[in-house]
Amino acid sequence: MSQITPEVVAAHSITPDEYERIVSILGREPNITELGIFSVMWSEHCSYKSSRVHLKKLPTKSKLVVQGPGENAGIMEIGADAEGNPWCIAFKIESHNHPSFIEPFQGAATGVGGILRDIFTMGARPIAVMDALRFGPLDDPATGARNRRIVDGVVHGIAHYGNCFGVPTVGGETVFEPSYSGNPLVNVFALGVFRKDQIFYGKAAGIGNPVIYVGAKTGRDGIHGATMASGEFTEESKQKRPNVQVGDPFMEKLLLEACLEAMQTGAIAGIQDMGAAGLTCSTCEMGSRAGTGIEIDLMHVPQREVGMTPYEIMLSESQERMLLVAYKGREGEVLDVFRKWGLDARIVGEVKDDGMMRVRDHGKIVAEIPSRPLADEAPLYHRPYSKPLRTAPMEAPAFASKDLTKDLYTLAGSEDLCDKRWIWEQYDYMVRTNTVQGPGGDAAVMRIKETGTSVAMSLDGNGRYTYLDPREGAKLMVAECCRNLAAVGAEPIGATNNLNFGNPERPEIMAQIVEAIEGMAEACAFFETPITGGNVSLYNETLGDPIFPSPVLGIVGLMKTQMPAGIAFREAGRDIYLIGGIGAADEVRMGGTQYAKQVIQQLWGLPPRLDMTFEKKVQGAVREIVAGGFAESAHDVSDGGLAFCLAESTFGNEVGAAIELDSTLRPELLLYHEGPSRVVVSTSDAAAVERIAAAHGVPAVKIGTTAGSELVIRNRGEVLIETGVRALKQCWAAALENKLHAEVHA
């Protein structure tokens, strides 16, 4: 009697139609191991079956793109060394959302480990990590204690893995919203560097070549992790800890060095990390990419637990493992390298010419599946979509500030805008001594010694904007990432994305996905930042309550190696300019701002209006001003509006500012609207700033001077804000730790 009952099929998250398709592909009923293999490879997490038809709308090519989507990481060329050898960067972003809810420390730690393997499996040495984190509110009476525990676990997990591995965590962002209380987001970006002639691909090339398993032994951790990450959270989710992998960063460091050394021997034909779906994904994907097959025998797979079944071995997501294909006759060279580093290295099979993934256990065939249908031909769903989910009103409530200075303190002490030093001081952001600018700036900057240039990186997303208008929210995200790069003098060249959404089977959620992708596609094409790869994380819901639509974008840029201006005013007596002007604002477009969230505590309307042509001109002007050395500080106006941008600029050196505005806008809008295309610059060369801005066709409005130890903002002579810089800074600096430490007294 068959083991495969409808109940077993459903338990593997395989639909009846998908099961019929599996039977058609195999020409027979699958056995339990084969069903498990299909369940992980055809899961949303691995196959992107709900989003692939729309991901094709994204721009993916440019003259600098060497490898776009489809490999472990995207690759772009960045210049040549002194000998004329071209150099490249490999970069990508991945999510570990569901595991980080169930087991915050290990979920986040293994998220770092997984993205690092995606980078060095391409042949690149990782040099930087960034993270985009989303949590529930820390002071919520119902969920605050759990949210604080998750924050603590996630941050310590990221720090543990990155610090032990020896890669700097150089920046990111952290946001707190009620919609993330039951479903935190942990998105990790990594970037590596290498020569163009050192690129490796995940292909099982060469019939008869040996297939080699290297790294850690296989255990029972992580089994069905990919399937778990492709479903909503329920009351039983906390019992899924076995689905969360356990990481060992010291083992991964050894694996990195061994892989890079083995690659230098010239004996490796292909290499792939064992990520989601473990040994299953690496075997079928390598075979599918090369148009070959792979046959392995599980008796050769190193195991750390006794009695593991073929099902468990194939679906385990144990960390720090890679699959290599060596050239026949040269396998000894590869084995010697890994043994030198104290790592398991075993020949487990060979490349075949029949396109099959064939799995034996002590010689007996336990799974036999065509590689291409398994890896690349998962069902594609054109899921119906309606209008994006939205319950917020369009109309603005009546609001008027009682105390604009107090409002600024409220923003400075809020979870979203307060100092995140408690987080990033746990990260080693200077290891390897290539960090030019780390956490706290508009963008991180890493020196590439070999080419004499630097790579700047910005990571951004705004779930409130995207919830109010997914298409415009995605455009604003692209614009802000590029603006952050301009603020350090960098030219954006490429991007990677992480698409975090709810259940795509709900038409209103699918509409969010479609509109966000289309908005991102339009903006990335306009700003010439092709998407080289990324990740899709769906079913981010708990008991039917979805997260805000939360696309996250990482954009990289190139610049000459120099210390960026930074965001802090340096000394008194400098002119302060607002490049881009005051901008238009109205009550409807205030609803997604931090002012609306923190002060008015409501959500309404539309996100800020973006004129991409004007935005690009502003970025060009700012880039030239900063790269030319004419700015002593540069900081883009974003969350918290102009007032908070100015406040942050005073914190670094406790240099104040006297601001005199000339606007007809209501004070609340003037100070706190978040209209894009604006950058605050301080300078000792006003003529150069005005000349460059004029050449780019954008306004450069002188709004004041750096002065003393107070921040004073006037409009047409009326004092709107007046505060000591140190007092405001102390409010900003202490807020996060105060909220986290509330757990002790709860």
Disulfide bonds with the S-S distance in Angstrom:
none
